[in-house]
């Protein structure tokens, strides 16, 4: 389902634990890490899509989380032509996303990457709120910074371990610029394409 500008509606999920660390998943059979995300099906609200994707990708149910906040507007990123299937070029542009900030009220053992027959991740870890953006494919980085910045005001600021939140500094302001980030951190095989699954909206190599 694309809008008239060629963007697929999508949700992104920032999941916090009790230490203000965020869930970071490794895409199956790649070396890239990202937040859970997925497409909004026809007739779904963004919140309904988020709850469905949360279960499909990390195995959590509604009772395992508290919804803290969401981005006010759609955040968009375009997918470069070289990552799009040839037969989709010209009408598929990328994703427009609503991002949710969630608090885990369950336990680590409630997480299950094999909750469905089509897993998106094969490993996960907890990271500081400002995740290492050099591990994110380049064309998604600006959306990640925008979403994390907007949602950061809702994160509890009493955790001494997260220096960025305590000091109110964004990671790119603190350490580096976009030009310093290696594109090679996103590992894709030669000739691979980057296209959302028509059923789930998840992007596949």
QUILIN-V298554 format. One record per run of one state. SS is the DSSP state (~ for helix, > for strand, _ for the rest). FROM is the first residue (numbers start at 0). LEN is the number of residues. If there is no record, write none. Layout:
# QUILIN-V298554
ss->[SS/SS]
from->[FROM/FROM]
len->[LEN/LEN]
This chain:
# QUILIN-V298554
ss->[_/>/_/>/_/>/_/>/_/>/_/~/_/~/>/_/>/_/~/_/~/_/>/_/~/_/>/_/~/_/~/_/~/_/~/_/~/_/~/_/>/_/>/_]
from->[0/1/2/6/16/21/27/32/34/35/39/45/58/61/64/70/74/78/80/83/85/88/93/104/107/110/120/127/132/135/137/152/162/167/170/174/177/180/182/185/194/196/202/204]
len->[1/1/4/10/5/6/5/2/1/4/6/13/3/3/6/4/4/2/3/2/3/5/11/3/3/10/7/5/3/2/15/10/5/3/4/3/3/2/3/9/2/6/2/1]
